[in-house]
Amino acid sequence: MRIILFGSPGVGKGTQAKILSSKLNIPHISTGDILRLAVKEQTPMGIKAQEAMNAGELVSDDIMFGIIKDTLEQDRCKDGFIMDGFPRNHLQAHVFDEMLAKMDIYNFYVITLSAKEEEIIARLTNRRACKSCKTIFTLSEIENLDKCPKCGAEKSFYQRADDSEDVIRHRLEVFKESTQPVLKHYETKKKVLYIDAEGSVEEVNNRILLALKDKEPDSITISVL
């Protein structure tokens, strides 16, 4: 099964991708992760990416698509994958479709997670990070704690700039302007599954699995509560 997981910042894509990866036994493909891995392993595309970064430039779409193609051709992706947060704009969506077609991949689902804007803002402003180990926690997880529960650092919690309300609202506006057209692109192909991302992590995950099971009942053998 091949899945593109889509949604605004703070809607829970990364969390759901990890759970789905485990339950469906297909890899979670995060563009940030595979970019770092390509650079670390010094693949041909990784070398190009490192050269761009060393020059202070953004990694081009051509390089990123090369890294994605290399990843999807790996044996671990032969039974499917979960693409997390990519493509990010209309042009990338068209190029990605062409790349998948050349790989004889036509059957995939775009799962779009959505939540009310105020709910997303509440989620993200509720996050704190540890200065030492960089782990992100919710306020409820660290309430009344003087030490990081992961690394033991004392008085190390802080709110990242990305999690301030003004920045979050700006990120949501950018998402609406540049990324929402990607959803409309896939809506024309009738590949989109709409999932309410409000509620507990388990509730949202069950909604995703039920939607997939409805489309491909023979492909999902796990039990859905």
C-alpha positions in Angstrom: 0.0 0.0 0.0 1.3 3.4 -1.0 0.3 6.5 1.0 0.9 10.2 0.9 0.2 11.7 4.3 -1.0 15.3 3.9 -2.0 18.1 6.3 -1.0 21.3 7.9 1.7 21.8 10.5 0.7 20.5 13.9 -2.0 18.2 12.6 -0.1 15.0 13.6 1.4 13.7 10.3 4.6 12.5 11.8 3.0 10.7 14.7 0.4 8.9 12.5 3.1 8.0 9.9 5.2 6.2 12.5 2.1 4.3 13.8 0.9 3.4 10.3 4.4 2.3 9.4 4.5 -0.2 12.3 1.0 -1.5 11.7 1.1 -1.8 7.9 4.8 -2.9 7.8 5.8 -0.3 5.2 8.5 2.4 5.7 7.8 5.9 6.8 9.5 8.2 4.3 10.3 11.7 5.7 12.1 13.9 3.2 14.2 15.4 6.0 15.3 12.0 7.2 16.2 10.6 3.8 18.1 13.8 2.9 20.2 13.5 6.0 20.8 9.8 5.3 21.8 10.5 1.7 24.3 13.1 2.9 25.7 10.8 5.6 26.1 7.9 3.2 27.5 10.1 0.5 25.3 8.8 -2.2 25.7 10.6 -5.6 22.6 12.7 -4.8 23.7 13.1 -1.2 27.0 14.6 -2.3 25.1 17.1 -4.5 22.9 18.0 -1.6 25.9 18.5 0.7 27.6 20.7 -1.9 24.4 22.9 -2.1 24.2 23.1 1.7 27.9 23.9 2.1 27.4 26.8 -0.4 24.5 28.1 1.7 21.9 27.2 -0.9 18.6 25.4 -0.6 18.6 21.8 -1.9 16.9 21.9 -5.3 13.8 20.0 -6.2 15.9 18.0 -8.8 18.2 16.8 -6.1 15.4 16.1 -3.7 13.5 14.1 -6.3 16.6 12.1 -7.0 16.9 11.2 -3.4 13.2 10.3 -3.2 13.5 8.1 -6.3 16.6 6.4 -4.9 14.7 5.7 -1.7 11.5 4.4 -3.4 13.6 2.0 -5.5 15.1 0.4 -2.4 13.9 -3.1 -1.5 12.3 -1.9 1.7 9.7 0.1 -0.3 8.7 -2.8 -2.6 5.5 -3.4 -0.7 4.6 0.2 -0.2 5.6 3.4 1.7 4.2 6.3 3.6 5.4 9.6 2.2 5.2 12.2 5.0 4.5 15.8 4.0 5.6 15.7 0.4 4.9 17.0 -2.3 4.6 20.5 -0.8 3.4 22.5 -3.9 1.5 22.1 -7.1 4.6 21.8 -9.3 6.2 19.1 -7.0 2.9 17.2 -7.2 3.0 17.0 -11.0 6.7 16.0 -11.1 6.1 13.4 -8.4 3.2 11.9 -10.3 5.4 11.7 -13.4 8.2 10.0 -11.4 5.8 7.5 -9.9 4.4 6.7 -13.3 7.8 6.0 -14.7 8.2 3.6 -11.8 4.9 1.9 -12.7 3.3 3.2 -9.5 -0.2 4.4 -10.1 -2.2 3.2 -7.1 -1.7 5.3 -4.0 -3.9 7.2 -1.5 -3.6 10.8 -0.3 -4.7 10.8 3.3 -5.4 14.4 4.4 -5.6 15.1 8.1 -7.5 18.2 9.2 -8.2 20.0 12.4 -9.6 23.4 13.3 -7.0 26.1 13.3 -7.4 27.0 16.9 -6.9 23.3 17.9 -3.7 23.2 15.9 -2.5 26.5 17.5 -3.3 25.1 21.0 -1.4 21.9 20.3 1.7 23.6 19.0 1.9 26.4 21.7 1.6 23.6 24.3 4.9 22.1 23.2 8.2 22.5 25.0 11.7 21.3 24.0 14.7 20.2 26.0 17.7 22.4 25.3 20.0 19.4 25.9 18.5 16.5 24.1 16.1 18.4 21.8 13.2 16.1 22.7 9.8 17.7 22.4 7.2 17.3 25.2 3.8 18.6 25.9 3.3 20.7 29.0 1.3 18.0 30.6 4.2 15.6 30.2 6.7 17.9 32.1 4.4 19.6 34.5 6.1 20.1 37.9 9.4 18.5 36.5 12.7 20.2 37.0 14.6 17.6 35.0 14.1 16.3 31.5 12.6 12.8 31.7 14.8 11.7 28.8 18.3 13.1 29.4 18.0 14.4 33.0 19.1 17.9 32.1 17.9 20.4 34.8 15.7 23.4 34.0 16.2 22.8 30.3 12.7 23.3 28.9 11.9 26.1 26.5 9.4 27.1 23.8 10.9 27.0 20.3 10.3 30.0 18.1 8.4 27.8 15.6 5.9 27.0 18.4 5.0 30.6 19.2 1.5 31.7 18.2 2.5 34.3 15.6 4.9 31.9 13.8 2.3 29.1 13.8 -0.4 31.4 12.3 2.1 32.4 9.6 3.0 28.8 8.9 -0.7 27.9 8.5 -1.1 30.8 6.0 1.8 29.5 4.0 0.3 26.1 4.0 -3.0 27.4 2.7 -1.3 29.4 -0.1 1.3 26.9 -1.3 0.2 23.4 -0.2 -3.6 23.4 -0.4 -3.4 23.4 -4.2 -1.7 20.0 -3.9 -4.8 18.7 -2.3 -7.0 20.0 -5.1 -4.6 18.4 -7.6 -5.2 15.0 -6.0 -8.9 15.6 -5.5 -9.3 15.7 -9.3 -7.8 12.2 -9.4 -10.2 11.0 -6.7 -7.4 9.6 -4.5 -8.1 11.6 -1.4 -9.2 10.2 2.0 -10.4 12.8 4.5 -9.6 12.2 8.1 -10.7 14.2 11.1 -7.4 14.7 13.1 -9.1 15.9 16.3 -9.2 13.5 19.2 -6.7 11.1 20.7 -3.8 9.7 18.6 -5.5 6.3 18.8 -8.8 7.6 17.7 -7.3 9.3 14.7 -5.3 6.3 13.8 -8.4 4.1 13.8 -10.2 6.5 11.5 -7.3 6.2 9.0 -7.2 2.4 9.2 -11.0 2.2 8.7 -10.8 4.5 5.7 -8.1 2.3 4.1 -9.9 -0.9 5.0 -13.0 0.4 3.3 -10.9 1.0 0.1 -8.9 -2.2 0.3 -10.5 -4.7 2.7 -8.2 -7.5 1.6 -5.0 -5.5 2.1 -5.4 -4.7 5.7 -5.6 -7.6 8.1 -5.0 -5.8 11.3 -7.9 -5.4 13.7 -9.4 -1.9 13.9 -11.1 -0.9 17.1 
